[in-house]
Amino acid sequence: IKDVKCLITATRLNNFDWWVVNYMPVTSLLPENGKITGIILLFFTACFALAGISWYFVSYQIVKPINQLTETTKKVYSGNISERSYITSNDELGELSDNFNFMLDYLSELMKKVVCEETKRKDAEYKALIAQINPHFLYNTLNSIKWMAVLNNAHNIQSAIESLSRLLKYSIYSI
């Protein structure tokens, strides 16, 4: 219309067989269009920032327990098997923490059993070594030496051998 670009809309009214026509210069639409674009950009920026903040907190809630469990495993690896994980959540990380603690408890029990078995084994070896020295053989040998001392009138040797024989005899019956 008169060298002005316009946007024309038309609607028919069926009951009256009329047409309603509206025209608007395009230049009046463009400023409104810029405002709408600015509002949309602001909205998307706010949504992006909110999504970033939400992502940070969600990832922090996941990464923090993983880091705690990693630190605990490093302490256990360095030899401190009394260390425990204290993650108390109802998700997979909490279950992993509970299983890790169960494994450490089981490992501690196994180590106690190994120490106990090793002690028993060493005691049995000691008793076996003592049993290898046949006390009866020693007692009979000492008795023969005592009679050789009696035959040679070596009373001091006889007295020492008799004392040693009695000591051996008492140690045999106390085992």
C-alpha positions as CSV (number, residue, x, y, z in Angstrom):
1,I,0.0,0.0,0.0
2,K,1.6,3.2,-1.2
3,D,5.1,1.7,-1.4
4,V,5.0,0.5,2.2
5,K,5.4,-3.2,2.8
6,C,2.5,-4.5,4.8
7,L,1.4,-7.7,6.2
8,I,-2.2,-8.4,5.2
9,T,-4.5,-10.9,6.9
10,A,-8.1,-11.7,6.0
11,T,-10.8,-13.7,7.7
12,R,-14.2,-14.5,6.3
13,L,-17.3,-14.3,8.6
14,N,-19.6,-17.0,7.3
15,N,-22.8,-15.9,8.9
16,F,-22.7,-12.5,7.3
17,D,-20.7,-13.4,4.1
18,W,-18.3,-10.6,5.0
19,W,-14.5,-10.4,5.0
20,V,-12.5,-8.8,7.7
21,V,-9.1,-7.6,6.4
22,N,-6.3,-6.3,8.5
23,Y,-3.0,-4.8,7.3
24,M,0.0,-3.8,9.3
25,P,3.2,-2.2,8.1
26,V,6.2,-4.6,8.3
27,T,8.3,-1.9,10.0
28,S,6.0,-2.0,13.0
29,L,6.5,-5.8,13.3
30,L,10.3,-5.8,13.3
31,P,10.8,-4.0,16.6
32,E,8.5,-6.5,18.3
33,N,10.3,-9.3,16.6
34,G,13.6,-8.1,18.1
35,K,12.1,-7.9,21.6
36,I,10.8,-11.5,21.2
37,T,14.2,-12.7,20.0
38,G,15.9,-11.0,23.0
39,I,13.4,-12.6,25.4
40,I,13.9,-16.1,23.8
41,L,17.7,-15.7,24.0
42,L,17.5,-14.6,27.7
43,F,15.2,-17.6,28.4
44,F,17.6,-20.1,26.7
45,T,20.6,-18.6,28.5
46,A,18.8,-18.9,31.9
47,C,17.8,-22.5,31.1
48,F,21.4,-23.4,30.0
49,A,22.8,-21.9,33.2
50,L,20.2,-23.7,35.4
51,A,21.0,-27.0,33.6
52,G,24.8,-26.4,34.1
53,I,24.3,-25.7,37.8
54,S,22.0,-28.8,38.2
55,W,24.6,-30.9,36.3
56,Y,27.3,-29.7,38.6
57,F,25.4,-30.7,41.8
58,V,24.3,-34.0,40.4
59,S,27.8,-34.9,39.3
60,Y,29.3,-33.7,42.6
61,Q,26.9,-36.1,44.4
62,I,28.3,-38.9,42.3
63,V,32.0,-38.0,42.1
64,K,32.4,-37.2,45.8
65,P,31.6,-40.8,47.1
66,I,33.7,-42.3,44.3
67,N,36.6,-40.1,45.4
68,Q,36.1,-41.1,49.0
69,L,36.0,-44.8,48.0
70,T,39.2,-44.3,46.0
71,E,41.0,-42.7,48.9
72,T,39.9,-45.6,51.2
73,T,41.2,-48.2,48.7
74,K,44.5,-46.4,48.5
75,K,44.9,-46.5,52.3
76,V,44.0,-50.2,52.2
77,Y,46.5,-50.8,49.4
78,S,49.2,-49.1,51.5
79,G,48.6,-51.7,54.2
80,N,46.0,-50.2,56.5
81,I,43.3,-52.9,56.3
82,S,41.5,-51.5,59.4
83,E,40.4,-48.6,57.2
84,R,36.6,-48.6,56.3
85,S,34.4,-46.8,53.8
86,Y,31.7,-44.6,55.3
87,I,29.5,-44.0,52.3
88,T,25.9,-44.3,53.5
89,S,23.6,-44.1,50.5
90,N,20.9,-46.3,49.0
91,D,22.4,-46.4,45.5
92,E,25.0,-48.5,43.9
93,L,27.8,-46.6,45.5
94,G,26.4,-47.3,49.0
95,E,26.2,-51.0,48.0
96,L,29.8,-50.9,46.7
97,S,30.9,-49.4,49.9
98,D,29.1,-52.0,52.0
99,N,30.6,-54.8,49.9
100,F,34.1,-53.3,50.2
101,N,33.8,-53.1,54.0
102,F,32.5,-56.7,54.1
103,M,35.5,-57.8,52.0
104,L,37.9,-56.1,54.4
105,D,36.2,-57.7,57.4
106,Y,36.4,-61.1,55.7
107,L,40.1,-60.5,54.8
108,S,40.8,-59.6,58.4
109,E,39.2,-62.8,59.6
110,L,41.2,-64.8,57.1
111,M,44.4,-63.2,58.2
112,K,43.6,-64.0,61.9
113,K,43.0,-67.6,60.9
114,V,46.3,-67.8,59.0
115,V,48.2,-66.4,62.0
116,C,46.4,-68.9,64.3
117,E,47.2,-71.8,62.0
118,E,50.8,-70.6,61.6
119,T,51.1,-70.5,65.4
120,K,49.6,-74.0,65.7
121,R,52.0,-75.3,63.0
122,K,55.0,-73.9,64.7
123,D,53.9,-75.4,68.1
124,A,53.5,-78.7,66.4
125,E,57.0,-78.5,64.8
126,Y,58.5,-77.7,68.2
127,K,56.7,-80.6,69.8
128,A,57.9,-82.8,66.9
129,L,61.5,-81.7,67.4
130,I,61.3,-82.4,71.1
131,A,59.7,-85.8,70.4
132,Q,62.6,-86.6,68.0
133,I,65.0,-86.4,70.9
134,N,64.0,-89.7,72.4
135,P,64.0,-89.1,76.1
136,H,64.1,-92.8,76.9
137,F,67.2,-93.2,74.9
138,L,68.8,-90.4,76.8
139,Y,67.7,-91.8,80.1
140,N,69.1,-95.2,79.3
141,T,72.4,-93.7,78.1
142,L,72.7,-91.7,81.3
143,N,72.0,-94.8,83.3
144,S,74.9,-96.6,81.5
145,I,77.2,-93.7,82.1
146,K,76.2,-93.7,85.8
147,W,77.1,-97.4,86.2
148,M,80.4,-96.8,84.4
149,A,81.1,-94.1,87.0
150,V,80.2,-96.4,89.8
151,L,82.6,-99.1,88.5
152,N,85.4,-96.5,88.3
153,N,84.6,-95.0,91.7
154,A,83.9,-91.6,90.2
155,H,81.2,-90.6,92.7
156,N,81.0,-87.0,91.6
157,I,80.1,-88.1,88.1
158,Q,77.7,-90.6,89.4
159,S,75.9,-87.9,91.5
160,A,75.7,-85.5,88.5
161,I,74.4,-88.2,86.2
162,E,71.7,-89.3,88.7
163,S,70.5,-85.7,89.1
164,L,70.3,-85.3,85.3
165,S,68.5,-88.7,85.0
166,R,65.9,-87.6,87.5
167,L,65.4,-84.3,85.7
168,L,65.0,-86.1,82.4
169,K,62.6,-88.6,84.0
170,Y,60.4,-85.8,85.4
171,S,60.4,-83.9,82.1
172,I,59.3,-87.1,80.3
173,Y,56.2,-87.5,82.5
174,S,55.3,-83.9,82.4
175,I,54.9,-83.7,78.6
